[in-house]
Each structure stands twice: as structure tokens, then as C-alpha cells.
Amino acid sequence: MRLRKVDLAMRIKRYSADPETYGACPIRKACTAAPARTVTRHMDEDARQTARDISGTEPFNLSRRKRKKVEMLFAHLKRNLGFTRLRLSGLRGASGEFLLAATAQNLKRLAKLVPA
């Protein structure tokens, strides 16, 4: 198949078969009734296929569980502790403010472990 069109905005490539080659195909009716066969392929299809292959493995499932725990902590910071935006500017201010929020969250979790 020959590359016919590249759409950079949609990130796709369109391939189509030459009519003389495609017309001689013995299983043409199984593909399409159109005069020529056209195939559309996304430019990132190789990366997508790699992600599909990895998604069923045990290391991926373990990684997903770990990511979920971290995301839940961020969600708790935002929802329950009101940490929706940074008040201080700059990298040092943001780092310090986030460390304070994480410390408060850890202290809150630690207080639940200590019997009353």
C-alpha cells in the first residue's frame, strides 16, 4: 500500500492500494466493496500497541496499584485538607508548602494509628 496522505493535525496516515494491484486480489470481497482499499493508521500506533501489550502483565498491575495509592493521597489533600492551589510562588515556596501539606497529612494518618 502506498502512503497517500498525512494529516498532522489528527496525527494519522492514510494508505491506499493501487487499483491495478487491488483489483487482482482474490479475497477482495472480504475486505471491502469499495473500488480501492484504504487503511488509516495513527502515527503513535507503535507506542499504543506497546502499551496494550504491557497492560495485562503482573508488573503493570502492581504499578497500577501503587499509582492508585499515590493518587488517592493527592485527592485527599485536595478534597479534605483544602489544598487546591499553591499560595507561595517560586519553586522553593511551592516545595515548602507541599512539604507542610504532606507532613500534615502524615500526622493525621499517624494520629489514627495511636490508640486513644
Secondary structure, 3 states (H helix, E strand, C coil): CEEEEEECCCCEEEEECCHHHHHCCCCHHHHCCCCCCEEEEECCHHHHHHHHHHCCCHHHHHHHHHHHHHHHHHHHHHHCCCCCCCCCCHHHHHHHHHHHHHHHHHHHHHHHHCCC
